[in-house]
Amino acid sequence: MLILAPIEFIIDFEVKLMEKLIEYLSKDKIFNSDVLEILRRRSGDIMFFNGNSFLVHDKPSDIYYISAKDMPDAEEIIGLIDKANILSTHEGFYNDLVCEKLGVSIELEVYPALYVKNEPPSISNDSLQIRRLDSSHVDIVHENYKGVDDIEYIRGRIEEGMYGAFKDGEMVGFV
């Protein structure tokens, strides 16, 4: 049986779902900063949220973000993903299941960090400078941004406010 709903109902449901997920993620803003930013930009789809676990797909980067409170939720979430090139798992206890079910491997392990000031951080190393990146840095970031090949996505991240570390005038890192 097909049930039709007015578009206003669907939009209202999606807005309320996003509000509930943002409320949940805001309990630990640093740990969940990646997904909060995706929702702020409105670039992601909420594919699953049950109040404790979620799956969000960021369309521009094609990254799936997973957080599961337990193995049954992890199994349900992983079952919703057909194919993924990049996944971000917020907890490590289901990584083996992700690798097995989706045929991927762990290539990079990262930890969340959040810098909330408008000015670059000060450093005590005279040979290193921290500066905000601009459009002239798009190509070098694109060449070194592991797993993301969309140059427009990278351009957008730089415009939003990425910083680079420079030594002797040459960029040696970015965040």
C-alpha positions as CSV (number, residue, x, y, z in Angstrom):
1,M,0.0,0.0,0.0
2,L,1.3,3.4,-0.9
3,I,0.6,6.3,1.5
4,L,1.0,9.8,0.2
5,A,1.8,12.7,2.5
6,P,1.7,16.4,1.8
7,I,5.2,17.9,1.1
8,E,4.8,20.2,4.1
9,F,4.5,17.2,6.4
10,I,7.7,15.6,5.0
11,I,9.6,18.9,5.3
12,D,8.4,19.4,8.8
13,F,9.4,15.8,9.7
14,E,12.9,16.4,8.2
15,V,13.4,19.7,10.1
16,K,12.3,18.1,13.4
17,L,14.6,15.1,12.8
18,M,17.5,17.5,12.2
19,E,16.7,19.5,15.3
20,K,16.7,16.3,17.4
21,L,20.0,15.1,16.0
22,I,21.6,18.5,16.5
23,E,20.3,18.5,20.1
24,Y,21.8,15.0,20.6
25,L,25.2,15.9,18.9
26,S,25.5,19.2,20.9
27,K,25.9,17.2,24.1
28,D,29.5,16.6,23.0
29,K,30.2,19.4,20.5
30,I,33.9,18.6,20.0
31,F,33.5,14.9,19.4
32,N,30.6,15.5,17.0
33,S,31.9,18.7,15.4
34,D,32.2,17.0,12.0
35,V,28.6,16.1,11.8
36,L,27.4,19.3,13.4
37,E,29.2,21.2,10.6
38,I,27.6,19.1,7.9
39,L,24.2,19.8,9.3
40,R,25.0,23.5,9.7
41,R,25.9,23.6,6.0
42,R,22.9,21.5,5.1
43,S,25.0,19.3,2.9
44,G,24.1,16.0,4.5
45,D,21.3,13.5,4.6
46,I,20.2,12.0,7.8
47,M,19.8,8.3,6.9
48,F,19.3,7.0,10.4
49,F,18.7,8.4,13.9
50,N,17.1,6.6,16.8
51,G,18.0,9.0,19.6
52,N,21.3,7.3,20.4
53,S,22.9,6.3,17.1
54,F,23.1,7.9,13.7
55,L,24.1,7.7,10.0
56,V,24.7,10.9,8.1
57,H,25.9,11.1,4.5
58,D,27.7,14.3,3.5
59,K,26.9,14.6,-0.2
60,P,29.7,16.9,-1.4
61,S,32.5,14.7,0.1
62,D,30.6,11.4,-0.2
63,I,31.6,10.5,3.4
64,Y,29.3,8.5,5.6
65,Y,29.4,9.3,9.3
66,I,28.4,6.6,11.7
67,S,27.9,6.6,15.5
68,A,26.4,3.5,17.2
69,K,25.7,3.0,20.9
70,D,25.8,-0.8,20.5
71,M,26.4,-3.6,18.1
72,P,22.7,-4.1,17.1
73,D,22.5,-0.4,16.1
74,A,25.9,-0.7,14.2
75,E,24.6,-3.7,12.3
76,E,21.4,-1.9,11.3
77,I,23.3,1.2,10.2
78,I,25.9,-0.6,8.2
79,G,23.0,-2.5,6.5
80,L,21.8,0.8,5.1
81,I,25.0,1.5,3.2
82,D,25.3,0.0,-0.2
83,K,28.8,1.2,-1.1
84,A,31.1,3.7,0.5
85,N,34.6,5.0,-0.4
86,I,35.0,6.9,2.9
87,L,33.4,6.3,6.3
88,S,34.0,8.0,9.6
89,T,33.2,5.8,12.5
90,H,32.8,7.7,15.8
91,E,33.4,4.6,17.9
92,G,35.9,1.9,17.1
93,F,34.1,-1.2,18.5
94,Y,32.3,-1.9,15.2
95,N,35.2,-1.2,12.8
96,D,35.8,-4.9,12.1
97,L,32.1,-5.2,11.1
98,V,32.3,-2.2,8.8
99,C,35.4,-3.6,7.1
100,E,33.8,-7.0,6.7
101,K,30.4,-6.0,5.5
102,L,31.5,-3.1,3.2
103,G,34.8,-4.4,2.0
104,V,36.8,-1.5,3.2
105,S,39.9,-1.1,5.2
106,I,41.1,1.3,7.9
107,E,43.5,3.6,6.2
108,L,43.6,6.6,8.5
109,E,42.7,7.0,12.2
110,V,41.9,10.6,13.2
111,Y,40.7,12.3,16.4
112,P,38.4,15.3,16.6
113,A,39.7,18.7,17.4
114,L,37.9,22.0,17.2
115,Y,39.4,25.5,16.9
116,V,36.8,28.1,17.5
117,K,38.7,31.4,17.4
118,N,38.7,33.7,14.4
119,E,42.4,34.4,14.5
120,P,45.1,31.8,13.9
121,P,46.6,30.2,16.9
122,S,49.8,31.7,18.2
123,I,52.9,29.5,18.2
124,S,56.2,29.9,19.9
125,N,58.2,28.5,17.0
126,D,59.8,31.4,15.0
127,S,60.4,29.2,11.9
128,L,56.7,28.3,11.6
129,Q,53.8,30.6,10.8
130,I,50.0,29.8,10.9
131,R,47.9,31.7,8.3
132,R,44.4,31.5,7.0
133,L,44.4,29.8,3.6
134,D,43.0,31.5,0.5
135,S,42.1,30.4,-3.1
136,S,45.8,30.3,-4.1
137,H,46.1,27.2,-1.9
138,V,43.3,25.2,-3.4
139,D,45.5,23.0,-5.6
140,I,48.0,22.1,-3.0
141,V,45.3,21.2,-0.5
142,H,43.5,19.2,-3.2
143,E,46.7,17.2,-3.9
144,N,47.1,16.4,-0.2
145,Y,43.6,16.0,1.1
146,K,43.4,12.3,1.5
147,G,40.2,10.7,0.3
148,V,38.5,13.8,-1.1
149,D,38.8,14.5,-4.8
150,D,36.1,17.2,-5.2
151,I,38.0,20.4,-5.8
152,E,34.9,22.5,-5.3
153,Y,34.3,20.9,-1.9
154,I,37.9,21.8,-1.0
155,R,37.5,25.3,-2.3
156,G,34.4,25.7,-0.1
157,R,36.2,24.5,3.0
158,I,39.0,27.0,2.4
159,E,36.5,29.8,2.0
160,E,34.9,28.7,5.3
161,G,38.2,29.1,7.0
162,M,41.1,26.6,6.8
163,Y,44.5,27.4,8.3
164,G,47.9,26.4,7.0
165,A,51.3,26.0,8.6
166,F,54.1,27.6,6.7
167,K,57.8,27.1,7.0
168,D,60.1,29.4,5.0
169,G,57.1,30.6,3.0
170,E,56.1,27.0,2.0
171,M,52.9,25.4,3.2
172,V,53.8,22.3,5.2
173,G,50.4,21.4,6.6
174,F,46.7,22.5,6.9
175,V,43.7,22.0,9.1
